[in-house]
Amino acid sequence: MNDEELLLKYKKYIKKRNLIIIISLLFVCFLIFGILYYLSSQEKHPKDKPIQNEVIEQKDDEAPILELTDTEIKIEVNSELDYNSFIKSVIDKEDGDLKDKVQYSRIDTSKVGEYKILYYVFDSSNNVSQAFLKVIIEEPPKEVEPEVNEETQIPPKIENNTSSKTEREETKPQQNITIPSQKPSPKYFLFEDGYTINNVVDACAKELKSYGGSGRCEPITNENGIYLGMKLLYE
């Protein structure tokens, strides 16, 4: 074998070796790429990771159901009222029994007339429910005097009235003349003015009492149902 044949054979060997090296490198690169792709896909979609159910929180926009035992009652003047006795039930879909959470306005039972007691309650989502109890305050019934037989009736004793006409006019009791006044505009008791949930009803009731007439206190809420205070409406 001469030198040319040896050189040609060597060149063929070199080409074959380079081809094997290139193929080996390509295989290794492909293998590394496959391993990296597999690992990245495992991180994105782990098999052992538990699937958590998404909990969608539902907004509570349903007000409690407030029921009273009566819608209208009649009492005598200066009678005492047990306000809680007129609360029949207060049930909320989320909070359950809210009977102990009910608040109410108060009335002055020393004056004859018609009044309204406002009962209202809030749930944990600030949904408000209210009800009114109409109270009619009357004078106690007059005692019926027994009938007297005319034959046995003793004529009343006639006293000699020596007082002059001027003296009688001076001692005549003066009648109080009540001049009707114009109904005042509604008055507001807002939390932003310093009132709280614990004193806003009493403040409204106190103002109504000082007015001396009839009226009612109503809660004020915004468009989202958030309690803002009370409003006094004069009647």
ChimeraX attribute file (.defattr): number of C-alpha atoms within 10 A of each C-alpha:
attribute: neighborCount
match mode: 1-to-1
recipient: residues
	/A:1	5
	/A:2	6
	/A:3	8
	/A:4	9
	/A:5	10
	/A:6	11
	/A:7	11
	/A:8	11
	/A:9	11
	/A:10	12
	/A:11	12
	/A:12	12
	/A:13	12
	/A:14	12
	/A:15	11
	/A:16	12
	/A:17	12
	/A:18	12
	/A:19	12
	/A:20	12
	/A:21	12
	/A:22	12
	/A:23	12
	/A:24	12
	/A:25	12
	/A:26	12
	/A:27	12
	/A:28	12
	/A:29	12
	/A:30	12
	/A:31	12
	/A:32	12
	/A:33	12
	/A:34	11
	/A:35	12
	/A:36	12
	/A:37	11
	/A:38	11
	/A:39	12
	/A:40	11
	/A:41	11
	/A:42	12
	/A:43	9
	/A:44	8
	/A:45	9
	/A:46	11
	/A:47	9
	/A:48	7
	/A:49	7
	/A:50	7
	/A:51	7
	/A:52	6
	/A:53	6
	/A:54	6
	/A:55	6
	/A:56	6
	/A:57	6
	/A:58	6
	/A:59	7
	/A:60	13
	/A:61	13
	/A:62	15
	/A:63	20
	/A:64	23
	/A:65	17
	/A:66	21
	/A:67	19
	/A:68	18
	/A:69	11
	/A:70	12
	/A:71	14
	/A:72	13
	/A:73	10
	/A:74	11
	/A:75	16
	/A:76	16
	/A:77	17
	/A:78	15
	/A:79	12
	/A:80	11
	/A:81	13
	/A:82	7
	/A:83	14
	/A:84	14
	/A:85	9
	/A:86	15
	/A:87	18
	/A:88	12
	/A:89	15
	/A:90	20
	/A:91	16
	/A:92	19
	/A:93	12
	/A:94	13
	/A:95	11
	/A:96	11
	/A:97	15
	/A:98	17
	/A:99	17
	/A:100	11
	/A:101	11
	/A:102	17
	/A:103	18
	/A:104	19
	/A:105	22
	/A:106	22
	/A:107	21
	/A:108	21
	/A:109	19
	/A:110	14
	/A:111	15
	/A:112	15
	/A:113	15
	/A:114	15
	/A:115	22
	/A:116	20
	/A:117	21
	/A:118	21
	/A:119	25
	/A:120	20
	/A:121	23
	/A:122	20
	/A:123	22
	/A:124	10
	/A:125	15
	/A:126	17
	/A:127	19
	/A:128	22
	/A:129	20
	/A:130	20
	/A:131	18
	/A:132	21
	/A:133	19
	/A:134	15
	/A:135	18
	/A:136	17
	/A:137	21
	/A:138	18
	/A:139	13
	/A:140	10
	/A:141	7
	/A:142	6
	/A:143	6
	/A:144	6
	/A:145	6
	/A:146	6
	/A:147	6
	/A:148	9
	/A:149	8
	/A:150	8
	/A:151	6
	/A:152	7
	/A:153	8
	/A:154	9
	/A:155	7
	/A:156	6
	/A:157	6
	/A:158	6
	/A:159	6
	/A:160	6
	/A:161	7
	/A:162	7
	/A:163	8
	/A:164	9
	/A:165	9
	/A:166	9
	/A:167	10
	/A:168	11
	/A:169	10
	/A:170	10
	/A:171	9
	/A:172	9
	/A:173	8
	/A:174	8
	/A:175	6
	/A:176	6
	/A:177	6
	/A:178	6
	/A:179	6
	/A:180	6
	/A:181	6
	/A:182	6
	/A:183	10
	/A:184	10
	/A:185	9
	/A:186	12
	/A:187	15
	/A:188	19
	/A:189	22
	/A:190	18
	/A:191	15
	/A:192	9
	/A:193	9
	/A:194	9
	/A:195	16
	/A:196	15
	/A:197	14
	/A:198	9
	/A:199	13
	/A:200	22
	/A:201	25
	/A:202	15
	/A:203	18
	/A:204	23
	/A:205	23
	/A:206	15
	/A:207	14
	/A:208	23
	/A:209	15
	/A:210	9
	/A:211	12
	/A:212	10
	/A:213	14
	/A:214	16
	/A:215	20
	/A:216	21
	/A:217	30
	/A:218	22
	/A:219	22
	/A:220	16
	/A:221	15
	/A:222	8
	/A:223	6
	/A:224	9
	/A:225	15
	/A:226	14
	/A:227	18
	/A:228	18
	/A:229	21
	/A:230	23
	/A:231	19
	/A:232	21
	/A:233	18
	/A:234	16
	/A:235	11
